[in-house]
Amino acid sequence: MTYDGMIAESIRINGHNGDQIDGYLARPLGAGPFPGVVLIHHMPGWDEATKEMARKFAYHGYVCISPNLHYRVGPGSIDDVVARVRTEGGNPDAQIVGDVAGSITYLESLPYYSGKVGTIGFCSGGRQVVIVASKLKFDAAVDCWGGRVVMNPPDINERMPVAPIDMTNDLSAPLLGIFGLDDMSPSPEEVDQHEAVLKAAGKTHEFHRYEGAGHSFFAVDRPSYRSEQATDAWRKVFAWYDKHLS
């Protein structure tokens, strides 16, 4: 029998402007080297589902780090913290980039890290994946139903000063997109618009659209969960990372 084990634990990382924030690290046991994944949580927060996904990546042979992007708005219950983040209009894009950069720096300090790194994000985290993959160096990126990649002029503000779609020329990583056709944020039309811009820019990408699925269809604890579509999409995520991070 082959021994199978992992370590999963809370850590502290230096985020944007050197702020110390919480993170969650999950990795396989052993010397590695293991590719890295920076997991960007959804707007509902740095929650149980996020940490379960981090452990899923560890099971599949990745060292996964998930920064708590809502950390500065705490302390308090997850629901209270998320409510405050929403009231403030979301976390600033520049802050997200700084926290993700700090996560990469933490990975680079680990002796079992291979030097290849991907990122994945869900909901608001999917939008943020497109941003960080345009501002930082990644080897692969996965956007799971990120809304507001396409933004209307009234949505542009000090916290979100540039629409992610307008960063396409700077996109550093091959981009996988996972979307539900019943989702309205992003809508199928917005997904098509994003893909058209990626094609025009010659960016390596692969978009998958699932019938019968809406927003958050990976979420096993929500009515939005769609087991057949989620199972197929997870296979595509790991195939993408296997291709680009091995």
C-alpha positions as a Markdown table, in Angstrom:
| # | Residue | x | y | z |
|---|---|---|---|---|
| 1 | Met | 0.0 | 0.0 | 0.0 |
| 2 | Thr | 1.3 | 3.5 | -0.9 |
| 3 | Tyr | 1.3 | 5.9 | 2.1 |
| 4 | Asp | -1.0 | 8.8 | 1.6 |
| 5 | Gly | -1.0 | 11.9 | 3.8 |
| 6 | Met | -1.2 | 15.7 | 3.9 |
| 7 | Ile | -0.7 | 18.6 | 6.3 |
| 8 | Ala | -3.3 | 21.4 | 6.4 |
| 9 | Glu | -2.9 | 24.3 | 8.7 |
| 10 | Ser | -3.4 | 28.0 | 9.3 |
| 11 | Ile | -0.4 | 30.2 | 8.6 |
| 12 | Arg | 0.5 | 33.9 | 8.5 |
| 13 | Ile | 1.7 | 35.7 | 5.4 |
| 14 | Asn | 2.9 | 39.1 | 4.5 |
| 15 | Gly | 0.2 | 40.6 | 2.2 |
| 16 | His | -0.4 | 43.9 | 0.6 |
| 17 | Asn | 1.8 | 46.7 | 2.0 |
| 18 | Gly | 3.5 | 44.2 | 4.3 |
| 19 | Asp | 0.2 | 43.6 | 6.3 |
| 20 | Gln | 0.2 | 40.3 | 8.1 |
| 21 | Ile | -2.9 | 38.3 | 7.2 |
| 22 | Asp | -4.2 | 34.8 | 7.7 |
| 23 | Gly | -3.7 | 32.1 | 5.2 |
| 24 | Tyr | -4.5 | 28.4 | 4.9 |
| 25 | Leu | -1.9 | 26.0 | 3.5 |
| 26 | Ala | -2.6 | 22.4 | 2.5 |
| 27 | Arg | 0.1 | 20.2 | 1.0 |
| 28 | Pro | 1.0 | 16.5 | 0.5 |
| 29 | Leu | 3.4 | 14.9 | 2.8 |
| 30 | Gly | 6.8 | 14.2 | 1.3 |
| 31 | Ala | 9.8 | 16.1 | -0.1 |
| 32 | Gly | 8.1 | 17.0 | -3.4 |
| 33 | Pro | 8.7 | 19.0 | -5.4 |
| 34 | Phe | 5.0 | 20.0 | -5.7 |
| 35 | Pro | 3.5 | 22.7 | -7.9 |
| 36 | Gly | 1.7 | 25.5 | -6.1 |
| 37 | Val | -1.8 | 26.8 | -6.3 |
| 38 | Val | -3.1 | 30.1 | -5.0 |
| 39 | Leu | -6.8 | 29.7 | -4.2 |
| 40 | Ile | -8.8 | 32.9 | -4.2 |
| 41 | His | -11.9 | 32.5 | -2.1 |
| 42 | His | -15.4 | 33.7 | -3.1 |
| 43 | Met | -17.2 | 36.7 | -1.7 |
| 44 | Pro | -18.8 | 34.7 | 1.1 |
| 45 | Gly | -15.4 | 34.5 | 2.6 |
| 46 | Trp | -12.5 | 32.4 | 3.7 |
| 47 | Asp | -14.8 | 29.5 | 4.8 |
| 48 | Glu | -15.1 | 25.8 | 5.3 |
| 49 | Ala | -15.7 | 25.2 | 1.6 |
| 50 | Thr | -12.6 | 27.1 | 0.7 |
| 51 | Lys | -10.4 | 25.1 | 3.0 |
| 52 | Glu | -12.0 | 21.9 | 1.8 |
| 53 | Met | -11.0 | 22.8 | -1.8 |
| 54 | Ala | -7.4 | 23.6 | -0.6 |
| 55 | Arg | -7.2 | 20.1 | 0.8 |
| 56 | Lys | -8.6 | 18.7 | -2.5 |
| 57 | Phe | -5.6 | 20.3 | -4.3 |
| 58 | Ala | -3.2 | 18.8 | -1.7 |
| 59 | Tyr | -4.8 | 15.4 | -2.3 |
| 60 | His | -4.0 | 15.8 | -6.0 |
| 61 | Gly | -0.4 | 16.7 | -5.4 |
| 62 | Tyr | -0.3 | 20.5 | -5.1 |
| 63 | Val | 0.8 | 22.8 | -2.3 |
| 64 | Cys | -2.2 | 25.1 | -2.1 |
| 65 | Ile | -2.3 | 28.4 | -0.3 |
| 66 | Ser | -5.5 | 30.4 | 0.3 |
| 67 | Pro | -5.1 | 33.9 | 1.7 |
| 68 | Asn | -7.9 | 35.4 | 3.8 |
| 69 | Leu | -8.7 | 38.4 | 1.6 |
| 70 | His | -11.3 | 39.7 | 4.1 |
| 71 | Tyr | -8.8 | 39.6 | 7.1 |
| 72 | Arg | -8.6 | 43.4 | 7.5 |
| 73 | Val | -12.3 | 43.8 | 7.9 |
| 74 | Gly | -12.5 | 41.4 | 10.9 |
| 75 | Pro | -12.6 | 40.2 | 13.5 |
| 76 | Gly | -16.1 | 38.7 | 13.7 |
| 77 | Ser | -18.2 | 35.9 | 12.3 |
| 78 | Ile | -17.8 | 35.2 | 8.6 |
| 79 | Asp | -21.3 | 36.5 | 8.0 |
| 80 | Asp | -20.5 | 39.8 | 9.8 |
| 81 | Val | -17.2 | 40.2 | 8.0 |
| 82 | Val | -18.7 | 39.5 | 4.6 |
| 83 | Ala | -21.5 | 42.0 | 5.2 |
| 84 | Arg | -18.9 | 44.7 | 6.0 |
| 85 | Val | -16.9 | 43.9 | 2.9 |
| 86 | Arg | -20.0 | 44.2 | 0.8 |
| 87 | Thr | -21.0 | 47.5 | 2.4 |
| 88 | Glu | -17.5 | 48.9 | 1.6 |
| 89 | Gly | -17.9 | 47.8 | -2.0 |
| 90 | Gly | -15.6 | 44.9 | -2.0 |
| 91 | Asn | -11.9 | 44.6 | -1.4 |
| 92 | Pro | -9.7 | 46.9 | -3.5 |
| 93 | Asp | -8.2 | 45.3 | -6.6 |
| 94 | Ala | -4.7 | 46.6 | -5.7 |
| 95 | Gln | -5.0 | 45.0 | -2.2 |
| 96 | Ile | -5.9 | 41.6 | -3.7 |
| 97 | Val | -2.9 | 41.7 | -6.0 |
| 98 | Gly | -0.6 | 42.5 | -3.0 |
| 99 | Asp | -2.1 | 39.7 | -1.0 |
| 100 | Val | -1.7 | 37.2 | -3.8 |
| 101 | Ala | 1.8 | 38.4 | -4.5 |
| 102 | Gly | 2.5 | 37.7 | -0.8 |
| 103 | Ser | 1.1 | 34.2 | -1.2 |
| 104 | Ile | 3.5 | 33.5 | -4.0 |
| 105 | Thr | 6.4 | 34.8 | -2.0 |
| 106 | Tyr | 5.4 | 32.4 | 0.8 |
| 107 | Leu | 5.3 | 29.5 | -1.6 |
| 108 | Glu | 8.8 | 30.4 | -2.8 |
| 109 | Ser | 10.1 | 30.1 | 0.7 |
| 110 | Leu | 9.0 | 26.4 | 0.9 |
| 111 | Pro | 11.7 | 23.7 | 0.2 |
| 112 | Tyr | 9.1 | 21.4 | -1.4 |
| 113 | Tyr | 7.7 | 23.9 | -3.9 |
| 114 | Ser | 8.5 | 23.2 | -7.5 |
| 115 | Gly | 8.5 | 26.8 | -8.8 |
| 116 | Lys | 5.4 | 26.3 | -11.0 |
| 117 | Val | 2.3 | 28.1 | -9.7 |
| 118 | Gly | -1.3 | 28.3 | -10.8 |
| 119 | Thr | -4.3 | 30.3 | -9.4 |
| 120 | Ile | -8.0 | 29.5 | -9.2 |
| 121 | Gly | -10.8 | 31.7 | -7.9 |
| 122 | Phe | -14.6 | 31.5 | -7.5 |
| 123 | Cys | -17.3 | 34.1 | -7.9 |
| 124 | Ser | -15.5 | 37.4 | -7.0 |
| 125 | Gly | -12.3 | 35.3 | -6.8 |
| 126 | Gly | -12.8 | 34.3 | -10.5 |
| 127 | Arg | -12.7 | 38.0 | -11.4 |
| 128 | Gln | -9.7 | 38.5 | -9.2 |
| 129 | Val | -7.9 | 35.6 | -11.0 |
| 130 | Val | -8.1 | 37.5 | -14.3 |
| 131 | Ile | -6.6 | 40.5 | -12.5 |
| 132 | Val | -3.7 | 38.8 | -10.7 |
| 133 | Ala | -2.8 | 36.7 | -13.8 |
| 134 | Ser | -2.5 | 40.0 | -15.6 |
| 135 | Lys | -0.4 | 41.7 | -12.9 |
| 136 | Leu | 1.7 | 38.8 | -11.7 |
| 137 | Lys | 3.5 | 35.8 | -13.2 |
| 138 | Phe | 1.5 | 32.6 | -13.2 |
| 139 | Asp | 1.9 | 29.4 | -15.2 |
| 140 | Ala | -1.8 | 28.6 | -15.3 |
| 141 | Ala | -5.1 | 30.3 | -14.2 |
| 142 | Val | -8.7 | 29.1 | -13.7 |
| 143 | Asp | -11.6 | 31.5 | -13.5 |
| 144 | Cys | -14.7 | 29.9 | -12.0 |
| 145 | Trp | -17.8 | 32.0 | -12.9 |
| 146 | Gly | -16.1 | 35.3 | -12.1 |
| 147 | Gly | -18.6 | 38.2 | -12.4 |
| 148 | Arg | -17.7 | 41.7 | -13.4 |
| 149 | Val | -14.8 | 40.8 | -15.7 |
| 150 | Val | -16.8 | 42.8 | -18.1 |
| 151 | Met | -17.8 | 46.1 | -16.4 |
| 152 | Asn | -20.0 | 48.9 | -17.4 |
| 153 | Pro | -18.7 | 52.5 | -16.8 |
| 154 | Pro | -20.9 | 53.1 | -13.7 |
| 155 | Asp | -19.2 | 50.1 | -12.1 |
| 156 | Ile | -15.7 | 51.5 | -12.4 |
| 157 | Asn | -14.6 | 53.1 | -9.1 |
| 158 | Glu | -11.6 | 53.8 | -6.9 |
| 159 | Arg | -11.6 | 50.2 | -5.6 |
| 160 | Met | -12.1 | 48.6 | -9.0 |
| 161 | Pro | -10.5 | 51.2 | -11.4 |
| 162 | Val | -10.0 | 48.9 | -14.4 |
| 163 | Ala | -12.3 | 46.2 | -15.9 |
| 164 | Pro | -10.4 | 42.9 | -16.0 |
| 165 | Ile | -11.3 | 42.4 | -19.6 |
| 166 | Asp | -9.3 | 45.5 | -20.4 |
| 167 | Met | -6.2 | 43.9 | -18.9 |
| 168 | Thr | -6.2 | 41.1 | -21.5 |
| 169 | Asn | -3.1 | 42.1 | -23.3 |
| 170 | Asp | -1.1 | 41.7 | -20.1 |
| 171 | Leu | -2.5 | 38.3 | -19.2 |
| 172 | Ser | 0.5 | 36.1 | -18.3 |
| 173 | Ala | -1.0 | 32.7 | -18.0 |
| 174 | Pro | -3.1 | 30.2 | -20.0 |
| 175 | Leu | -6.7 | 30.8 | -18.7 |
| 176 | Leu | -9.3 | 28.1 | -18.2 |
| 177 | Gly | -12.9 | 29.4 | -17.7 |
| 178 | Ile | -15.7 | 27.4 | -16.0 |
| 179 | Phe | -19.2 | 28.8 | -16.4 |
| 180 | Gly | -22.9 | 27.9 | -16.0 |
| 181 | Leu | -25.2 | 28.9 | -18.7 |
| 182 | Asp | -27.9 | 29.8 | -16.2 |
| 183 | Asp | -25.6 | 32.3 | -14.4 |
| 184 | Met | -26.3 | 36.0 | -14.7 |
| 185 | Ser | -23.0 | 37.2 | -13.2 |
| 186 | Pro | -21.3 | 36.5 | -15.5 |
| 187 | Ser | -24.0 | 36.2 | -18.1 |
| 188 | Pro | -23.4 | 34.0 | -21.1 |
| 189 | Glu | -23.2 | 37.1 | -23.2 |
| 190 | Glu | -20.4 | 38.5 | -21.0 |
| 191 | Val | -18.6 | 35.2 | -21.1 |
| 192 | Asp | -18.8 | 35.3 | -24.9 |
| 193 | Gln | -17.5 | 38.8 | -24.9 |
| 194 | His | -14.5 | 37.9 | -22.7 |
| 195 | Glu | -13.7 | 34.9 | -24.9 |
| 196 | Ala | -13.8 | 37.0 | -28.1 |
| 197 | Val | -11.3 | 39.5 | -26.6 |
| 198 | Leu | -9.0 | 36.6 | -25.5 |
| 199 | Lys | -9.1 | 35.2 | -29.1 |
| 200 | Ala | -8.4 | 38.6 | -30.6 |
| 201 | Ala | -5.3 | 39.0 | -28.3 |
| 202 | Gly | -4.0 | 35.5 | -29.2 |
| 203 | Lys | -4.2 | 34.3 | -25.5 |
| 204 | Thr | -4.2 | 30.6 | -24.7 |
| 205 | His | -7.5 | 29.8 | -23.1 |
| 206 | Glu | -10.2 | 27.3 | -22.9 |
| 207 | Phe | -13.8 | 28.1 | -21.8 |
| 208 | His | -16.4 | 25.6 | -20.8 |
| 209 | Arg | -20.1 | 26.4 | -20.4 |
| 210 | Tyr | -22.4 | 24.0 | -18.6 |
| 211 | Glu | -26.1 | 23.7 | -19.3 |
| 212 | Gly | -28.4 | 23.3 | -16.3 |
| 213 | Ala | -25.8 | 25.0 | -14.0 |
| 214 | Gly | -25.8 | 28.5 | -12.6 |
| 215 | His | -23.6 | 30.4 | -10.2 |
| 216 | Ser | -21.6 | 28.4 | -7.6 |
| 217 | Phe | -22.4 | 25.0 | -9.0 |
| 218 | Phe | -19.4 | 23.4 | -7.2 |
| 219 | Ala | -20.9 | 24.3 | -3.8 |
| 220 | Val | -22.0 | 20.9 | -2.3 |
| 221 | Asp | -23.8 | 22.6 | 0.6 |
| 222 | Arg | -26.0 | 24.8 | -1.6 |
| 223 | Pro | -29.0 | 24.3 | -3.8 |
| 224 | Ser | -26.9 | 25.5 | -6.7 |
| 225 | Tyr | -24.8 | 22.3 | -6.6 |
| 226 | Arg | -24.8 | 20.3 | -9.8 |
| 227 | Ser | -23.0 | 17.0 | -9.3 |
| 228 | Glu | -22.6 | 15.9 | -12.9 |
| 229 | Gln | -21.4 | 19.3 | -14.2 |
| 230 | Ala | -19.2 | 19.9 | -11.2 |
| 231 | Thr | -17.5 | 16.5 | -11.5 |
| 232 | Asp | -16.8 | 17.1 | -15.2 |
| 233 | Ala | -15.5 | 20.6 | -14.5 |
| 234 | Trp | -13.1 | 19.5 | -11.7 |
| 235 | Arg | -11.6 | 17.0 | -14.2 |
| 236 | Lys | -11.0 | 19.9 | -16.6 |
| 237 | Val | -9.4 | 21.9 | -13.8 |
| 238 | Phe | -6.9 | 19.2 | -12.9 |
| 239 | Ala | -6.2 | 18.4 | -16.6 |
| 240 | Trp | -5.4 | 22.1 | -17.1 |
| 241 | Tyr | -3.0 | 22.2 | -14.2 |
| 242 | Asp | -1.4 | 18.9 | -15.2 |
| 243 | Lys | -0.8 | 20.3 | -18.6 |
| 244 | His | 0.7 | 23.6 | -17.5 |
| 245 | Leu | 2.2 | 23.0 | -14.0 |
| 246 | Ser | 3.8 | 19.6 | -14.3 |
